[in-house]
Amino acid sequence: MCGSENLADISSDTSNSHPGVTLWTNARLATFAEGSEGMGIVEQGALAAKDGVIVFAGAASDLPKDLKAELAIVDCGGRWITPALIDCHTHLVFGGDRAMEFEMRLAGATYEEVARAGGGIVSSVKATNELSVDGLVAATLPRLDTLLAEGVSTVEIKSGYGLSIEGELNMLRAARTLEKLRPVRVVTSYLAAHATPVEYKGRNGDYITSVVLPGMEKAQAEGLVDAVDGFCEGIAFSVDEMRVVFDKAKALGIPVKLHAEQLSNLGGAKMAASYGALSADHVEYLDAEGAEAMARAGTVAVLLPGAFYAINETQKPPVQLLRDAGTSIAIATDCNPGTSPLTSMLLAMNMAATLFRLTVDECLAGATREAARALGLLGEIGTLEVGKSADFAIWNIERPAELVYRIGFNPLHSRIFRGQQV
């Protein structure tokens, strides 16, 4: 293993002052390349990057001669390199917290009692709307930094706690600002169809017409939205109501995704697949027909074990149905103040293995390659392949299974983002 003196070398070698190729040698690679067997492991590997893009990833013996003479060489001391982790479903931007209702639920309070005491999503909407964009950024940075410290390079961030046009836009503005303050790729999702605010209670259609649709137009005009999301459930929006939202997104040329089949099976995932949705998320109550529709459309199933754990669910997502249908499976934290206050992709992988019985290969692929697919970014990130962004993590481990097996332990040695040590 390389010592502390090599850490300084890594930092200087990968700075912008060295224009040529940076070469990471003496490494074991888990490439997760499309079509590769398992993790796409290369035992005696090397990886090279130029201008933030991977120009070689494979066996060191296959390294082109012109790369061997390049200026910046990093000896990884036999460490493992994987694609950087990707958190493809978060509600990372919000104000306040819901610790009070957590205590109340532990003491036996019902959902109604929590709501009467000011808890639930209403409390998050109030706390979020009380903050400026700068305030939202300041509140979010500690959560983001925790993810980055575990080797994450790309984070999806949803709106959904504004529930007004300006409130939703401010959340997305904060998300975009984060990308300017930290070395991270932020992908935004417009989730105004998350819940119905009090003033529109019982009038979902009016809320969609007056807030969700015009807000979507403004978000796109301001360059704030990468995808449109919604919560399709009995306590939120129906399939037909979400069609209205998705029709608007389609007209604007914005990809869609959906919170679906978390608490019941309304057929939301099948409907989302009919729109070519990037993903359907949660999917605990998904049936075979929905899984097959997702597979045909290339819609990824994003599993969220943090929410399953936090709300003490018993209905597990139908993992074998997804496997049988050939539906891609991704994993994410679902970081949010109420039902998944989780800021660890490493723990999310462990939960997915322990609670949902995913294999190590499925967990690691779900946090890299399949997470990239769920964001529509597989052409840019998620695997160690030539032409992709040089986003990867170097780990102090003896085998990749350690990344899923350990609980509360972070073996990250260094994180590389767009070819730079960060």
Number of C-alpha atoms within 10 A of each C-alpha: 11 12 9 9 8 15 16 10 14 22 14 15 22 26 15 12 8 14 13 16 25 28 28 22 21 21 24 28 27 24 25 24 19 15 8 10 9 15 21 17 21 18 16 15 23 25 26 26 26 20 17 21 20 23 21 22 22 24 19 20 10 11 17 10 9 8 18 16 11 13 14 21 19 23 17 25 16 20 20 25 29 24 31 26 32 30 30 29 29 22 24 28 29 27 25 16 17 18 13 12 22 17 12 16 15 9 9 9 14 13 14 11 15 17 15 10 13 15 21 19 19 17 21 23 20 17 17 26 22 15 19 15 21 13 14 26 24 16 18 19 16 12 17 20 14 14 23 24 16 23 29 29 28 27 27 23 27 31 30 29 28 26 26 20 18 15 23 25 26 24 32 29 22 23 27 20 16 21 15 11 10 15 17 20 19 21 23 27 28 28 28 30 27 24 24 22 18 10 8 14 11 11 12 18 15 13 21 21 13 14 18 24 21 13 22 26 15 15 21 18 10 12 12 22 25 21 24 26 28 27 25 29 21 13 11 14 21 17 19 12 16 21 16 16 21 25 15 18 20 15 8 12 12 17 21 26 28 27 22 29 26 24 17 16 18 18 19 28 32 25 22 28 26 14 17 19 26 26 33 30 28 26 28 22 19 28 18 14 14 26 29 20 20 29 20 15 19 19 30 29 30 29 27 28 28 28 22 23 14 14 13 10 13 9 13 18 24 16 20 13 17 22 13 12 18 15 23 24 26 31 32 32 30 30 24 22 21 19 19 20 20 22 25 25 27 29 23 26 31 26 23 26 19 14 15 17 15 19 15 21 15 22 25 28 27 31 28 32 29 28 33 25 24 28 27 19 14 17 14 16 27 33 30 30 23 17 16 19 24 29 31 28 22 22 25 20 16 11 12 21 15 18 23 22 16 14 14 9 12 17 16 16 18 20 25 21 23 23 23 22 19 17
